Every structure is written in structure tokens, then in C-alpha cells.
Amino acid sequence: MAAFTAELDFRDPPSVAGEVVCLIAYARKWVLDILLNGLQQKAESGDPVEVLVHFRHAILCLLVLMCFSDKLNEEQIKEIGSIQRRVLTAFRRFRLVNFWPRVTKVLLLKQCDQWF
């Protein structure tokens, strides 16, 4: 059996990647503006600046823009973020139900009604 060898040239990235970066340049600028405005407003208010909160919000704005291809307002983005946070934290609670689904639905009837 002959060995397969291929020469890969990583010096020249594909042109598609460059085009994609250019296509989303407006999104990066919009998210950077959101991040800088949020940090600047918090700094001017005199309160301690929680940088991680602002970065999470900026990344969420970028993800929302990439998913829906539309710039949503702050209220809609915060609502999407809260729903996403609830879904991610609910996975821990669902592990208990997945252990024995039929038994846990009977034993934890009130909690199952709340989850579903």
C-alpha cells in the first residue's frame, strides 16, 4: 500500500476567509462600539467597571447579529441573553430527571410541571 503524502501550504490562506472577514467588518465595528460605549458609560458614572459583563454582552450582540442577520435593540438582546442563561442553567436540573424519567416524574411532580 502506498503512503499518501500531501503538501499543504499554510502561508496563503484561502481567499474565502478574507472575504468573510470583510463581510462581517460592519458587525465587528458595531460590537466594538457597543463594548466601548458600555465601558465608557460605566467609567464615567464612577461605579466600578465590571469588564467581563461588558465583554459577555458584546459577544452576545455579535452572536445575535450572526444568527439573525439583523441588529436587534438592547431590550431584545437582553431578553435573548436571559433566555439563553436560563436554558444553560436548566441542564443541571434535568440530569436528575434523566436518571429514571418515569420514577422522577412521579416523585418530583411539582418540579416537572415547573420545568415543562
C-alpha positions in Angstrom: 0.0 0.0 0.0 1.5 3.3 -1.0 1.7 6.1 1.6 -0.4 9.1 1.0 1.5 12.4 1.2 0.1 15.8 0.5 1.8 19.1 0.6 -0.1 21.7 2.4 0.8 25.4 2.1 -0.4 27.3 5.1 1.3 30.5 4.1 -1.5 31.6 1.7 -4.9 31.4 3.5 -7.9 30.7 1.2 -9.4 33.8 -0.3 -12.8 32.8 1.1 -11.6 33.5 4.7 -10.5 37.0 3.7 -13.9 37.7 2.1 -15.8 36.5 5.1 -13.7 38.8 7.4 -14.5 41.7 5.1 -18.2 40.9 5.1 -18.6 40.9 8.8 -16.4 44.0 9.3 -19.6 46.1 10.0 -20.6 43.6 12.7 -17.2 43.8 14.4 -17.4 47.6 14.4 -20.9 47.7 15.8 -20.0 45.3 18.6 -16.8 47.2 19.4 -18.9 50.4 19.6 -21.3 48.7 22.0 -18.4 47.5 24.1 -16.6 50.8 24.3 -19.8 52.8 24.9 -20.8 50.4 27.8 -17.3 50.6 29.4 -17.2 54.4 29.0 -20.6 55.0 30.5 -19.8 52.8 33.5 -16.4 54.5 34.0 -18.0 58.0 33.8 -20.6 57.1 36.3 -17.9 56.5 38.9 -19.0 52.9 39.7 -16.6 50.0 39.5 -16.4 48.7 35.9 -17.2 45.0 35.5 -15.3 44.3 32.3 -16.4 40.7 32.0 -20.1 41.6 32.0 -19.5 44.1 29.1 -17.5 41.6 27.1 -20.2 38.9 27.5 -22.8 41.4 26.4 -20.7 42.3 23.3 -20.2 38.7 22.4 -23.9 38.1 22.8 -24.6 41.0 20.5 -22.2 39.6 17.9 -23.8 36.1 18.1 -27.3 37.6 17.8 -26.2 39.5 14.7 -24.7 36.5 13.2 -27.7 34.3 13.9 -30.5 36.6 12.9 -28.5 38.8 10.4 -30.1 41.8 11.9 -29.2 44.4 14.5 -31.7 44.0 17.3 -32.3 46.6 20.0 -30.9 46.3 23.5 -34.1 45.1 25.1 -34.4 42.2 22.6 -30.7 41.2 23.1 -31.1 41.2 26.9 -34.2 39.0 26.6 -32.3 36.6 24.4 -29.4 36.6 26.9 -31.7 35.8 29.8 -33.4 33.0 28.0 -30.0 31.5 27.0 -28.8 31.8 30.6 -32.0 30.0 31.9 -31.6 27.2 29.3 -27.9 26.7 30.2 -28.6 26.6 33.9 -31.5 24.2 33.5 -29.3 21.4 32.2 -28.1 20.7 35.7 -31.7 20.3 36.9 -32.6 18.0 34.0 -29.8 15.5 34.9 -32.0 14.4 37.9 -35.0 13.8 35.6 -32.9 11.8 33.1 -31.7 9.3 35.7 -35.0 7.4 35.9 -37.5 9.5 33.9 -40.7 7.6 34.8 -39.8 7.4 38.5 -38.6 11.0 38.9 -41.7 12.4 37.1 -43.8 10.8 39.8 -41.6 11.7 42.7 -40.9 15.3 41.6 -44.3 16.1 40.1 -44.3 19.7 41.1 -40.8 20.4 39.8 -41.6 18.6 36.5 -44.7 20.8 36.0 -42.5 23.8 36.6 -39.8 22.6 34.1 -42.3 21.6 31.3 
